[in-house]
Amino acid sequence: MELVVIGVLIILLAVVFLIIQMMSKKNCQNKTLAKIIEVKQEQYFKKDINSNNTSVSFAFRPVYEFLVNGNKVHVADSKGYKYKGYLKKLGKYVSLYYNSTDYNQIYVSDSVLNIIIASAISIGTIVVTLGVLMIFAII
């Protein structure tokens, strides 16, 4: 029975991430190709209150260039990404969705998040199936 509950919880967590992703995309219905023309590196300091040590972390925010009605638009992503992989994407093109009334509202599909969601749904389904099989003592 515990496996069924764990599996359902994994699936529910994946569904929550999926809903959040869909809400981000809701206002951004126009799809285009955008070039990453810059990657802003932002530095953050975190202080550990227990040890009084300060650690440094970085976030990478890509700046996109795309055309709307023949005009170039430059928009910095509102999200900061932890992985340096965005530095390698400089000059590359990505699919991007934008809001036609506010070009600063963009949505870029995060393939890593999509893989995590799909994996969580798959793992949750397997765990639920194993739990049901164990309940009926088939395995």
Phi and psi restraints in degrees (value plus and minus 20) as a CYANA .aco file:
   2 GLU   PHI     -81.6   -41.6
   2 GLU   PSI     -57.2   -17.2
   3 LEU   PHI     -82.9   -42.9
   3 LEU   PSI     -58.3   -18.3
   4 VAL   PHI     -83.1   -43.1
   4 VAL   PSI     -64.7   -24.7
   5 VAL   PHI     -83.7   -43.7
   5 VAL   PSI     -65.9   -25.9
   6 ILE   PHI     -80.7   -40.7
   6 ILE   PSI     -65.1   -25.1
   7 GLY   PHI     -81.1   -41.1
   7 GLY   PSI     -63.1   -23.1
   8 VAL   PHI     -84.4   -44.4
   8 VAL   PSI     -60.9   -20.9
   9 LEU   PHI     -83.0   -43.0
   9 LEU   PSI     -60.5   -20.5
  10 ILE   PHI     -82.2   -42.2
  10 ILE   PSI     -65.5   -25.5
  11 ILE   PHI     -83.3   -43.3
  11 ILE   PSI     -63.0   -23.0
  12 LEU   PHI     -82.5   -42.5
  12 LEU   PSI     -59.6   -19.6
  13 LEU   PHI     -82.3   -42.3
  13 LEU   PSI     -62.7   -22.7
  14 ALA   PHI     -83.3   -43.3
  14 ALA   PSI     -60.1   -20.1
  15 VAL   PHI     -85.1   -45.1
  15 VAL   PSI     -58.3   -18.3
  16 VAL   PHI     -81.0   -41.0
  16 VAL   PSI     -66.0   -26.0
  17 PHE   PHI     -82.4   -42.4
  17 PHE   PSI     -58.1   -18.1
  18 LEU   PHI     -84.6   -44.6
  18 LEU   PSI     -62.4   -22.4
  19 ILE   PHI     -84.2   -44.2
  19 ILE   PSI     -63.4   -23.4
  20 ILE   PHI     -79.8   -39.8
  20 ILE   PSI     -63.0   -23.0
  21 GLN   PHI     -84.0   -44.0
  21 GLN   PSI     -62.2   -22.2
  22 MET   PHI     -86.3   -46.3
  22 MET   PSI     -57.2   -17.2
  23 MET   PHI     -86.2   -46.2
  23 MET   PSI     -55.1   -15.1
  24 SER   PHI     -84.5   -44.5
  24 SER   PSI     -54.3   -14.3
  25 LYS   PHI    -105.9   -65.9
  25 LYS   PSI     -34.1     5.9
  26 LYS   PHI     -72.4   -32.4
  26 LYS   PSI     -68.6   -28.6
  27 ASN   PHI    -103.1   -63.1
  27 ASN   PSI     -33.3     6.7
  28 CYS   PHI    -124.0   -84.0
  28 CYS   PSI      72.8   112.8
  29 GLN   PHI    -124.8   -84.8
  29 GLN   PSI     -33.3     6.7
  30 ASN   PHI    -115.2   -75.2
  30 ASN   PSI     101.1   141.1
  31 LYS   PHI    -117.2   -77.2
  31 LYS   PSI     120.4   160.4
  32 THR   PHI    -172.2  -132.2
  32 THR   PSI     150.8   190.8
  33 LEU   PHI    -116.8   -76.8
  33 LEU   PSI     113.2   153.2
  34 ALA   PHI    -145.0  -105.0
  34 ALA   PSI     123.4   163.4
  35 LYS   PHI    -117.5   -77.5
  35 LYS   PSI     115.3   155.3
  36 ILE   PHI    -101.7   -61.7
  36 ILE   PSI      89.6   129.6
  37 ILE   PHI    -119.9   -79.9
  37 ILE   PSI     -33.3     6.7
  38 GLU   PHI    -180.3  -140.3
  38 GLU   PSI     130.9   170.9
  39 VAL   PHI    -147.4  -107.4
  39 VAL   PSI      90.4   130.4
  40 LYS   PHI    -101.8   -61.8
  40 LYS   PSI     110.6   150.6
  41 GLN   PHI    -124.7   -84.7
  41 GLN   PSI     101.4   141.4
  42 GLU   PHI    -133.3   -93.3
  42 GLU   PSI     118.5   158.5
  43 GLN   PHI    -125.8   -85.8
  43 GLN   PSI     114.8   154.8
  44 TYR   PHI    -144.7  -104.7
  44 TYR   PSI     121.1   161.1
  45 PHE   PHI    -131.3   -91.3
  45 PHE   PSI     113.1   153.1
  46 LYS   PHI    -141.1  -101.1
  46 LYS   PSI     109.9   149.9
  47 LYS   PHI    -126.4   -86.4
  47 LYS   PSI     105.8   145.8
  48 ASP   PHI    -102.6   -62.6
  48 ASP   PSI      96.8   136.8
  49 ILE   PHI     -89.9   -49.9
  49 ILE   PSI     -42.7    -2.7
  50 ASN   PHI     -98.1   -58.1
  50 ASN   PSI     -63.5   -23.5
  51 SER   PHI    -123.8   -83.8
  51 SER   PSI     -27.9    12.1
  52 ASN   PHI      45.2    85.2
  52 ASN   PSI      -5.1    34.9
  53 ASN   PHI    -105.5   -65.5
  53 ASN   PSI     129.7   169.7
  54 THR   PHI    -133.4   -93.4
  54 THR   PSI     111.1   151.1
  55 SER   PHI    -134.7   -94.7
  55 SER   PSI     134.5   174.5
  56 VAL   PHI    -132.6   -92.6
  56 VAL   PSI     115.3   155.3
  57 SER   PHI    -153.7  -113.7
  57 SER   PSI     141.3   181.3
  58 PHE   PHI    -144.0  -104.0
  58 PHE   PSI     131.1   171.1
  59 ALA   PHI    -148.2  -108.2
  59 ALA   PSI     124.4   164.4
  60 PHE   PHI    -136.4   -96.4
  60 PHE   PSI     102.3   142.3
  61 ARG   PHI    -136.4   -96.4
  61 ARG   PSI      90.0   130.0
  62 PRO   PHI     -91.9   -51.9
  62 PRO   PSI     126.8   166.8
  63 VAL   PHI    -129.6   -89.6
  63 VAL   PSI     106.4   146.4
  64 TYR   PHI    -124.4   -84.4
  64 TYR   PSI     127.2   167.2
  65 GLU   PHI    -142.5  -102.5
  65 GLU   PSI     109.0   149.0
  66 PHE   PHI    -169.1  -129.1
  66 PHE   PSI     144.6   184.6
  67 LEU   PHI    -120.6   -80.6
  67 LEU   PSI     115.3   155.3
  68 VAL   PHI    -150.9  -110.9
  68 VAL   PSI      96.0   136.0
  69 ASN   PHI      32.7    72.7
  69 ASN   PSI      20.0    60.0
  70 GLY   PHI      62.0   102.0
  70 GLY   PSI     -23.3    16.7
  71 ASN   PHI    -123.3   -83.3
  71 ASN   PSI     116.8   156.8
  72 LYS   PHI     -95.1   -55.1
  72 LYS   PSI     114.5   154.5
  73 VAL   PHI    -141.7  -101.7
  73 VAL   PSI     114.6   154.6
  74 HIS   PHI    -135.3   -95.3
  74 HIS   PSI     105.6   145.6
  75 VAL   PHI    -157.6  -117.6
  75 VAL   PSI     109.2   149.2
  76 ALA   PHI    -105.9   -65.9
  76 ALA   PSI     117.5   157.5
  77 ASP   PHI     -83.2   -43.2
  77 ASP   PSI     117.0   157.0
  78 SER   PHI     -95.5   -55.5
  78 SER   PSI     -38.5     1.5
  79 LYS   PHI    -113.7   -73.7
  79 LYS   PSI     124.3   164.3
  80 GLY   PHI    -123.0   -83.0
  80 GLY   PSI     113.8   153.8
  81 TYR   PHI    -123.8   -83.8
  81 TYR   PSI     121.7   161.7
  82 LYS   PHI     -98.8   -58.8
  82 LYS   PSI     -46.8    -6.8
  83 TYR   PHI    -108.9   -68.9
  83 TYR   PSI     121.4   161.4
  84 LYS   PHI     -92.6   -52.6
  84 LYS   PSI     -22.6    17.4
  85 GLY   PHI     -75.2   -35.2
  85 GLY   PSI     -44.6    -4.6
  86 TYR   PHI     -87.5   -47.5
  86 TYR   PSI     -45.7    -5.7
  87 LEU   PHI     -83.6   -43.6
  87 LEU   PSI     -54.4   -14.4
  88 LYS   PHI     -93.9   -53.9
  88 LYS   PSI     -39.8     0.2
  89 LYS   PHI    -106.8   -66.8
  89 LYS   PSI     -22.0    18.0
  90 LEU   PHI     -76.3   -36.3
  90 LEU   PSI     106.3   146.3
  91 GLY   PHI      69.4   109.4
  91 GLY   PSI     -28.3    11.7
  92 LYS   PHI    -108.4   -68.4
  92 LYS   PSI     144.4   184.4
  93 TYR   PHI    -126.0   -86.0
  93 TYR   PSI     123.0   163.0
  94 VAL   PHI    -152.9  -112.9
  94 VAL   PSI     134.7   174.7
  95 SER   PHI     -97.0   -57.0
  95 SER   PSI     116.1   156.1
  96 LEU   PHI    -161.5  -121.5
  96 LEU   PSI     123.1   163.1
  97 TYR   PHI    -130.9   -90.9
  97 TYR   PSI     118.7   158.7
  98 TYR   PHI    -153.3  -113.3
  98 TYR   PSI     138.8   178.8
  99 ASN   PHI    -105.9   -65.9
  99 ASN   PSI     104.7   144.7
 100 SER   PHI     -88.7   -48.7
 100 SER   PSI     -37.8     2.2
 101 THR   PHI    -119.3   -79.3
 101 THR   PSI     -36.0     4.0
 102 ASP   PHI    -165.3  -125.3
 102 ASP   PSI      76.3   116.3
 103 TYR   PHI     -84.0   -44.0
 103 TYR   PSI     -36.9     3.1
 104 ASN   PHI     -94.4   -54.4
 104 ASN   PSI     -35.8     4.2
 105 GLN   PHI    -107.8   -67.8
 105 GLN   PSI      89.2   129.2
 106 ILE   PHI    -147.7  -107.7
 106 ILE   PSI     140.8   180.8
 107 TYR   PHI    -158.2  -118.2
 107 TYR   PSI     103.2   143.2
 108 VAL   PHI    -137.3   -97.3
 108 VAL   PSI     102.4   142.4
 109 SER   PHI     -82.2   -42.2
 109 SER   PSI     111.9   151.9
 110 ASP   PHI    -119.9   -79.9
 110 ASP   PSI      84.5   124.5
 111 SER   PHI     -83.6   -43.6
 111 SER   PSI     -50.8   -10.8
 112 VAL   PHI     -84.5   -44.5
 112 VAL   PSI     -64.4   -24.4
 113 LEU   PHI     -84.0   -44.0
 113 LEU   PSI     -60.1   -20.1
 114 ASN   PHI     -80.8   -40.8
 114 ASN   PSI     -60.3   -20.3
 115 ILE   PHI     -86.2   -46.2
 115 ILE   PSI     -61.1   -21.1
 116 ILE   PHI     -83.8   -43.8
 116 ILE   PSI     -64.2   -24.2
 117 ILE   PHI     -82.5   -42.5
 117 ILE   PSI     -68.5   -28.5
 118 ALA   PHI     -82.4   -42.4
 118 ALA   PSI     -61.5   -21.5
 119 SER   PHI     -84.9   -44.9
 119 SER   PSI     -62.5   -22.5
 120 ALA   PHI     -83.7   -43.7
 120 ALA   PSI     -61.5   -21.5
 121 ILE   PHI     -84.1   -44.1
 121 ILE   PSI     -63.0   -23.0
 122 SER   PHI     -84.3   -44.3
 122 SER   PSI     -67.4   -27.4
 123 ILE   PHI     -83.7   -43.7
 123 ILE   PSI     -63.4   -23.4
 124 GLY   PHI     -79.5   -39.5
 124 GLY   PSI     -61.6   -21.6
 125 THR   PHI     -84.9   -44.9
 125 THR   PSI     -61.9   -21.9
 126 ILE   PHI     -83.3   -43.3
 126 ILE   PSI     -64.5   -24.5
 127 VAL   PHI     -84.4   -44.4
 127 VAL   PSI     -62.0   -22.0
 128 VAL   PHI     -81.8   -41.8
 128 VAL   PSI     -64.8   -24.8
 129 THR   PHI     -80.7   -40.7
 129 THR   PSI     -65.1   -25.1
 130 LEU   PHI     -81.7   -41.7
 130 LEU   PSI     -61.1   -21.1
 131 GLY   PHI     -82.5   -42.5
 131 GLY   PSI     -62.3   -22.3
 132 VAL   PHI     -86.2   -46.2
 132 VAL   PSI     -62.3   -22.3
 133 LEU   PHI     -82.0   -42.0
 133 LEU   PSI     -58.1   -18.1
 134 MET   PHI     -89.0   -49.0
 134 MET   PSI     -56.3   -16.3
 135 ILE   PHI     -81.6   -41.6
 135 ILE   PSI     -61.8   -21.8
 136 PHE   PHI    -110.5   -70.5
 136 PHE   PSI      -8.4    31.6
 137 ALA   PHI      31.8    71.8
 137 ALA   PSI      18.8    58.8
 138 ILE   PHI    -102.2   -62.2
 138 ILE   PSI     -52.0   -12.0
